[in-house]
Amino acid sequence: MENLKKHHQKVISYFKESELGYDVVLGGAKHFGYYPDGINNVTEKKAQELMQDLIAEKLKIKINQLILDAGCGQGIVSTYLAKKHHCKIMGITIVPFEINKAAKLAEKLGLSSSISYYLMDYSDTGFESSKFDAIYAMESFVHSPDAKSTLKEFYRILKPSGKLAIFDYTISKDAEFTRQEREIFDVIVERTAMGSIRDMRHKSFVNLLSNAGFKSVKQEDITKNFLPSVRKLNKLAKIPYIFVDLFKLQKHFINVTAAIEVYNLAEKGLFRYNIFTAEKPPK
Ligand SMILES: C[S@@+](CC[C@H](N)C(=O)[O-])C[C@H]1O[C@@H](n2cnc3c(N)ncnc32)[C@H](O)[C@@H]1O
């Protein structure tokens, strides 16, 4: 792994340059929506909430539990969950402007007493051991500077019997990509700072969770339920991408490029969307 500071800087730059896009196109959320089987006619906002509901379902969130949002973005997920499930959430991110926006949103919604946000790297938090009842990482683990040390840290700060839910991507083995697919995917990985994607393979990411000590490790492939969300972005990006592709500007218009190329990779099974769940063993 490259130098940690450099990686953090890459993450910060990516989210800074994408701020307007996420706000305008996704309402400030930075994750895909969940479209139940056969149902495409829900709004993106509703689909985002259905994805967030899956966090609560997988973690079996209970009133007053203390939960870590690892990679909290602008607080869309944490405010939704705290409001609906009356839990306490600590949200962390390494992107300073996200903290300000998340805290403002929590305040606006009257949730400041149940949610707090901190500038912190989830792979090295400084929290005391066995602090949290549950941890979730919504499309954030992929940006981890190092998958193994992040899982080690999650394990350390979870209480015995605590639950973990990771909503994130996996990819096929390199050999299954054509050279062209690999080249464009490398650009996307580099520019969106997906530091751990190469450790997140369809079949083997579960082993990393087991090797970190987690039990009851499960993987659910929900690619077909996230595809309608990517398809919407793909539609929006189609015309701009004609110019991006013509002038070879992929690096400079990374979200337009990702909307087109990730959709193509997902349609071919090279890129999947999964929910990973696991538990720290009881004492
Ligand atoms: C795609 S966004 C998802 C944000 C939020 N979970 C959501 O769904 O709206 C990824 C988030 O992970 C955060 N992140 C990336 N690397 C991180 C790290 N090492 N420690 C903490 N947060 C990190 C980013 O700052 C960003 O907030």
The ligand as a Tripos MOL2 file, in Angstrom:
@<TRIPOS>MOLECULE
LIG
   27    29     1     0     0
SMALL
NO_CHARGES

@<TRIPOS>ATOM
      1 C1        -18.7750    6.5500   -0.9770 C.3       1 LIG1
      2 S1        -18.6790    7.4490    0.5140 S.3       1 LIG1
      3 C2        -20.0250    6.7650    1.4280 C.3       1 LIG1
      4 C3        -20.5080    7.7260    2.4890 C.3       1 LIG1
      5 C4        -21.7240    7.2570    3.2730 C.3       1 LIG1
      6 N1        -21.5080    5.9460    3.8470 N.3       1 LIG1
      7 C5        -22.9350    7.2490    2.3980 C.2       1 LIG1
      8 O1        -23.3400    6.1420    2.0170 O.co2     1 LIG1
      9 O2        -23.4730    8.3240    2.0920 O.co2     1 LIG1
     10 C6        -17.2610    6.7760    1.3370 C.3       1 LIG1
     11 C7        -16.9840    7.4090    2.6890 C.3       1 LIG1
     12 O3        -15.9150    6.7040    3.3110 O.3       1 LIG1
     13 C8        -15.0460    7.6620    3.8960 C.3       1 LIG1
     14 N2        -13.7120    7.0920    4.0660 N.ar      1 LIG1
     15 C9        -12.8430    6.6910    3.1140 C.ar      1 LIG1
     16 N3        -11.7080    6.2510    3.6720 N.ar      1 LIG1
     17 C10       -11.8750    6.3520    5.0130 C.ar      1 LIG1
     18 C11       -11.0550    6.0550    6.1400 C.ar      1 LIG1
     19 N4         -9.8260    5.5540    5.9880 N.pl3     1 LIG1
     20 N5        -11.5270    6.3000    7.3830 N.ar      1 LIG1
     21 C12       -12.7780    6.8250    7.5460 C.ar      1 LIG1
     22 N6        -13.5980    7.1360    6.5110 N.ar      1 LIG1
     23 C13       -13.1540    6.9030    5.2650 C.ar      1 LIG1
     24 C14       -15.0780    8.8050    2.9180 C.3       1 LIG1
     25 O4        -14.5590    9.9420    3.5140 O.3       1 LIG1
     26 C15       -16.5690    8.8650    2.6300 C.3       1 LIG1
     27 O5        -17.2230    9.5500    3.6610 O.3       1 LIG1
@<TRIPOS>BOND
     1     1     2 1
     2     2     3 1
     3     2    10 1
     4     3     4 1
     5     4     5 1
     6     5     6 1
     7     5     7 1
     8     7     8 2
     9     7     9 1
    10    10    11 1
    11    11    12 1
    12    11    26 1
    13    12    13 1
    14    13    14 1
    15    13    24 1
    16    14    15 ar
    17    14    23 ar
    18    15    16 ar
    19    16    17 ar
    20    17    18 ar
    21    17    23 ar
    22    18    19 1
    23    18    20 ar
    24    20    21 ar
    25    21    22 ar
    26    22    23 ar
    27    24    25 1
    28    24    26 1
    29    26    27 1
@<TRIPOS>SUBSTRUCTURE
     1 LIG1         1 GROUP 0 **** ****
